[in-house]
Amino acid sequence: MQALKLTQIGNSVGVVLPKEVLARLKLVKGDTVFLTEITDGFMLSPYDPVIEEELNAGREFMKEYRDTFRALAK
């Protein structure tokens, strides 16, 4: 665990992420991150949970209709 200080950024308050964290999350300046509330607190992630749900639904759809997609591909 690492403690991070809040800092004034213009009229807002922000957290500066260490380079090691940015590297592990594969983030660079200008990228978007998503803050999601979870039971124990909050989770910061480069992945949009809504898009993740949509991708999973699409994968399930493709799995269910696999034979149809194979036939269409011929």
C-alpha positions as CSV (number, residue, x, y, z in Angstrom):
1,M,0.0,0.0,0.0
2,Q,1.2,3.5,-0.8
3,A,0.0,6.7,0.6
4,L,-0.7,9.5,-1.9
5,K,-1.3,13.2,-1.1
6,L,-4.0,15.3,-2.5
7,T,-2.7,18.3,-4.4
8,Q,-4.2,21.5,-5.8
9,I,-4.5,21.4,-9.6
10,G,-6.0,24.7,-10.8
11,N,-9.4,25.0,-9.2
12,S,-9.6,21.2,-8.5
13,V,-7.9,18.7,-6.2
14,G,-6.1,15.7,-7.7
15,V,-3.7,12.8,-6.9
16,V,-0.4,12.4,-8.7
17,L,0.2,8.8,-9.6
18,P,3.8,7.5,-9.4
19,K,5.5,6.5,-12.6
20,E,5.5,2.8,-11.5
21,V,1.7,2.8,-11.1
22,L,1.3,4.5,-14.5
23,A,3.5,1.9,-16.1
24,R,1.6,-1.1,-14.5
25,L,-1.7,0.4,-15.7
26,K,-0.2,1.1,-19.1
27,L,-1.3,4.8,-18.8
28,V,0.2,7.9,-20.3
29,K,-0.7,11.6,-20.0
30,G,-4.1,12.3,-21.5
31,D,-5.5,8.8,-21.0
32,T,-8.9,8.3,-19.2
33,V,-9.3,6.3,-16.1
34,F,-12.5,5.1,-14.4
35,L,-13.3,5.3,-10.7
36,T,-15.7,2.7,-9.6
37,E,-17.2,2.4,-6.1
38,I,-16.8,-1.2,-4.7
39,T,-17.8,-2.6,-1.3
40,D,-14.5,-1.8,0.3
41,G,-13.9,1.6,-1.2
42,F,-13.1,2.6,-4.8
43,M,-11.2,1.0,-7.7
44,L,-9.3,3.0,-10.3
45,S,-9.0,1.3,-13.6
46,P,-8.1,2.2,-17.3
47,Y,-11.0,-0.1,-18.3
48,D,-14.6,1.2,-18.6
49,P,-16.8,-1.3,-16.7
50,V,-19.8,-0.5,-19.0
51,I,-17.8,-1.4,-22.1
52,E,-16.5,-4.5,-20.4
53,E,-20.1,-5.6,-19.7
54,E,-21.0,-5.0,-23.3
55,L,-18.0,-7.0,-24.5
56,N,-19.0,-9.9,-22.3
57,A,-22.6,-9.8,-23.6
58,G,-21.2,-9.8,-27.2
59,R,-19.0,-12.8,-26.4
60,E,-21.9,-14.7,-24.9
61,F,-24.0,-13.9,-28.0
62,M,-21.3,-15.1,-30.4
63,K,-20.8,-18.2,-28.3
64,E,-24.5,-19.0,-28.4
65,Y,-24.8,-18.5,-32.1
66,R,-21.3,-19.9,-33.1
67,D,-22.7,-22.4,-35.6
68,T,-24.7,-19.6,-37.3
69,F,-21.6,-17.4,-37.6
70,R,-19.6,-20.3,-39.0
71,A,-22.3,-20.9,-41.7
72,L,-22.4,-17.2,-42.6
73,A,-18.6,-17.1,-42.9
74,K,-18.6,-19.7,-45.6
